[in-house]
Amino acid sequence: MSAAGHSHRNVRFSGTEYGLRSRIGNELDNQRRYTSNPKRLSFNINTPEIDNDGENLEALLDRIWKVYRVSPLNNFSYTTGRLKQYSRRLREGLSMLQTTSMKETHYDVTFTAEGGLTQTPHDREAIKIFVKLYRNGNASNEDDEEPSSFYLGYLISRGNMKPMVDMSKVYLPILLCQGPVTTIRNINYLLEKFFDCNISPLKLSQDDLTWICTLFAEKSQNVLMKFEFPQPSIKNSINFKIHHANLSSLWNKIHDPSLDYVPYSEVKLLWSALIQQLFKVFQIDIGY
């Protein structure tokens, strides 16, 4: 089974930068820590040095995103001429892939470099991909309906600790996007063709998701956890809503506030308590 913790709103975390790392040597579970400079997962949070970071991220907050992992882009350039070329090629590609029912539509596509979304000097500027849809023709026809936002995507790099070895490639490893499923699939396909890259869904491990619950414990939003059964014969899922006051109270009893890190033993204890609560509510043993 898999479990995911979702905030009802986007949140930012206070303190320092935390993440997951691998076990070191013979380190025991109660010695395992979530420390800075993680290899697998990190979260940028508010510090005095980056007080304006929240303003920079406004475009990404309070939205529901599909998240993809992107391999380095080949033959990508930030020049104005090349960005216009990518816009034209993506527009033409979408027109070629559109279904019969969409033949009377026109796409207006723009690639733009977005400043303010980087975190370290080694991060490359984010790229915003915006697709508008004209239902009755094209953008130059005054009789057309008002265009609708059809697709929005951001190629982003945040927290890259060292420069790319191969300077001919551009490293924007995360794609955040929203739009119709078919359009997202088509745009991913076209981007892979244009830049000789691979785009795949970003998957978090069970450890990652478990740890994320501890981050939400210090915030004011409720947490919605969804448990799914992987067996083909079982199609049911369980949605488990945790009120913030309960989660926060539980975490305050577990976490030692004098520590500047989160011990793995505390994470496991919180998760165990949540599973016990799930059993009390639904009378179902998840089996963790």
C-alpha positions in Angstrom: 0.0 0.0 0.0 1.0 3.6 -0.4 0.1 6.6 1.6 0.4 10.3 0.8 0.0 13.4 3.0 -1.5 16.4 1.4 -2.1 19.8 2.8 -5.4 21.6 1.9 -3.2 24.5 1.0 0.4 25.0 0.0 2.7 25.6 3.0 6.2 26.8 3.7 8.3 25.4 6.6 10.2 27.4 9.2 13.6 26.5 10.6 16.4 25.3 8.3 16.7 23.1 5.3 15.9 19.5 6.1 15.8 16.3 4.0 16.4 12.6 4.0 19.7 10.9 3.8 20.9 7.3 3.7 21.9 5.3 6.8 25.6 5.8 7.7 27.5 2.6 8.5 26.1 0.7 11.5 23.8 3.6 12.5 20.8 2.5 14.5 17.2 3.5 13.8 17.2 5.8 16.9 20.4 7.5 15.7 19.2 8.1 12.1 18.5 11.7 11.4 17.0 13.9 8.8 19.7 16.5 8.2 20.7 19.3 5.9 22.2 18.8 2.4 20.0 15.7 1.7 20.7 13.4 -1.3 17.1 12.5 -2.0 14.6 15.1 -1.0 14.8 18.7 0.4 12.5 21.5 1.3 13.4 25.1 1.2 12.0 27.1 4.1 12.0 30.6 5.2 15.3 32.0 6.7 16.4 35.6 7.3 18.7 35.3 4.2 15.8 34.6 1.9 13.0 36.7 3.4 11.6 37.5 -0.1 11.6 33.9 -1.2 7.9 33.5 -0.4 7.1 36.4 -2.8 9.1 34.8 -5.5 7.2 31.5 -5.1 3.7 33.2 -5.2 3.1 31.9 -8.8 3.5 28.3 -7.6 1.4 28.5 -4.3 -2.2 27.6 -3.8 -2.3 25.5 -6.9 -2.6 21.7 -7.6 0.3 20.5 -9.7 1.2 17.4 -11.4 4.9 16.8 -10.8 7.4 15.2 -13.2 11.1 14.5 -13.0 13.1 15.8 -16.1 16.5 14.7 -17.2 19.0 17.4 -18.5 17.8 19.3 -21.5 20.0 19.1 -24.7 20.3 22.0 -27.2 18.4 24.4 -25.0 19.0 28.1 -25.1 17.6 31.0 -23.1 17.9 33.5 -25.9 14.8 35.4 -27.0 14.9 34.0 -30.5 15.2 30.4 -29.3 12.4 30.7 -26.8 10.1 32.1 -29.6 11.2 29.1 -31.7 10.3 26.7 -29.0 6.9 28.4 -28.7 6.2 28.0 -32.4 7.4 24.4 -32.5 5.2 23.4 -29.5 2.2 25.2 -31.0 2.7 23.3 -34.3 3.2 20.0 -32.5 0.0 20.4 -30.5 -1.9 21.2 -33.6 -0.6 18.0 -35.3 -1.5 15.9 -32.2 -5.0 17.4 -31.6 -8.1 15.2 -32.0 -10.8 15.7 -34.6 -13.0 17.5 -32.1 -10.3 20.1 -31.6 -9.7 20.9 -35.3 -11.4 24.4 -35.0 -9.2 25.5 -32.2 -5.9 27.5 -32.2 -3.1 27.3 -29.6 -1.2 30.4 -28.4 2.1 29.1 -26.8 4.7 31.1 -25.0 8.1 30.0 -23.4 9.4 32.6 -21.0 12.3 32.7 -18.5 11.0 33.3 -15.0 13.4 35.0 -12.5 13.1 34.7 -8.8 12.5 30.9 -8.6 16.1 29.8 -8.1 17.6 29.0 -4.7 21.3 28.7 -5.2 23.8 30.3 -7.6 24.0 27.0 -9.5 20.3 26.9 -10.3 19.3 27.8 -13.8 16.4 30.2 -14.4 13.0 28.6 -14.5 11.1 28.3 -17.7 7.4 29.0 -17.9 5.3 27.3 -20.6 1.9 28.8 -21.0 -0.7 27.6 -23.5 -3.9 29.5 -24.3 -6.7 28.0 -26.3 -8.9 29.9 -28.8 -12.0 27.9 -29.5 -13.2 29.4 -32.8 -10.1 30.1 -34.8 -7.0 32.0 -34.1 -5.7 34.9 -32.0 -5.8 37.4 -34.9 -9.6 37.0 -35.4 -11.5 39.6 -33.5 -14.7 37.4 -33.6 -13.0 34.6 -31.6 -14.1 33.8 -28.1 -11.8 35.0 -25.2 -8.9 32.5 -24.9 -8.8 30.2 -21.9 -5.8 29.1 -20.0 -5.3 25.6 -21.3 -1.9 24.5 -19.8 0.6 26.0 -17.4 4.0 24.5 -16.7 7.2 25.4 -15.0 10.6 23.8 -15.5 12.5 24.5 -12.3 15.8 24.0 -10.6 16.0 24.7 -6.8 18.7 23.8 -4.4 21.4 22.6 -6.9 24.6 22.5 -4.8 27.1 22.3 -7.6 27.3 23.3 -11.3 26.6 20.9 -14.1 29.7 19.1 -15.4 28.4 19.2 -19.0 27.8 22.9 -19.7 26.1 22.0 -23.0 23.0 20.7 -21.0 20.5 22.7 -19.0 19.5 21.2 -15.7 15.8 21.9 -14.8 14.9 18.7 -13.1 11.3 19.4 -12.0 8.3 20.0 -14.2 5.2 21.4 -12.4 2.2 21.5 -14.7 -1.6 21.6 -14.8 -4.0 21.1 -17.6 -6.0 18.4 -19.4 -4.5 14.9 -19.1 -4.1 14.5 -22.9 -2.5 17.9 -23.2 0.0 17.2 -20.5 0.9 13.9 -22.1 1.3 15.5 -25.5 3.4 18.4 -24.2 5.7 15.9 -22.3 6.1 13.9 -25.5 7.0 17.0 -27.5 9.4 18.3 -24.9 11.2 14.9 -24.9 11.5 15.1 -28.7 12.7 18.8 -28.8 15.3 18.5 -26.1 16.3 14.8 -26.2 15.3 14.3 -22.5 13.2 12.0 -20.5 10.1 13.1 -18.5 8.6 10.7 -15.9 6.3 11.1 -12.9 8.1 12.1 -9.7 7.5 9.3 -7.1 8.2 9.7 -3.4 9.1 6.7 -1.3 7.2 5.6 1.8 9.9 7.1 4.0 9.6 10.5 2.2 5.8 10.5 2.7 6.1 9.5 6.3 8.5 12.3 7.0 6.3 14.9 5.2 3.6 14.3 7.9 6.0 15.7 10.5 6.4 18.9 8.5 2.6 19.4 8.3 2.4 18.9 12.1 3.8 22.4 12.6 1.4 24.1 10.2 -2.2 25.3 10.5 -3.7 23.2 7.7 -5.5 19.9 8.0 -3.8 16.9 6.4 -5.6 14.5 4.0 -4.0 11.0 3.8 -5.0 8.6 1.1 -4.3 4.9 1.4 -4.6 2.7 -1.7 -4.6 -1.1 -2.1 -2.2 -2.2 -4.9 -3.9 -5.6 -5.4 -5.8 -5.7 -8.7 -8.8 -7.3 -7.0 -9.1 -4.4 -4.5 -10.2 -1.1 -6.0 -11.1 0.7 -2.7 -9.1 3.5 -1.2 -9.3 5.2 2.2 -9.2 8.9 2.7 -8.2 9.9 6.2 -8.5 13.5 7.3 -6.4 14.5 10.3 -7.4 17.7 12.0 -4.4 20.0 12.5 -5.0 20.4 16.3 -4.8 16.7 16.8 -1.7 16.2 14.6 0.1 19.2 16.2 -0.7 18.0 19.7 0.6 14.6 18.9 3.8 15.9 17.4 4.5 18.3 20.3 4.4 15.3 22.7 6.9 13.4 20.5 9.4 15.9 19.1 12.1 17.3 21.3 12.1 21.1 20.4 15.7 21.6 21.6 17.0 19.5 18.6 17.9 21.2 15.4 17.1 18.0 13.5 14.4 15.4 13.3 15.4 12.0 14.6 14.1 9.1 12.6 12.8 7.5 15.8 10.4 10.5 16.2 9.2 10.1 12.7 8.5 6.4 13.2 6.7 7.1 16.4 4.4 9.7 14.9 3.6 7.4 11.9 2.8 4.5 14.3 0.5 6.8 16.3 -1.3 7.9 13.1 -1.8 4.3 12.0 -3.3 3.4 15.4 -5.7 6.3 15.0 -6.6 5.1 11.6 -7.5 1.7 13.1 -9.6 3.3 15.8 -11.6 5.4 13.2 -12.0 2.8 10.4 -11.4 -0.5 12.3 -9.0 -1.4 9.5 -5.4 -2.6 10.1 -3.2 -0.9 7.4 -0.4 -3.2 8.4 2.6 -0.9 8.7 
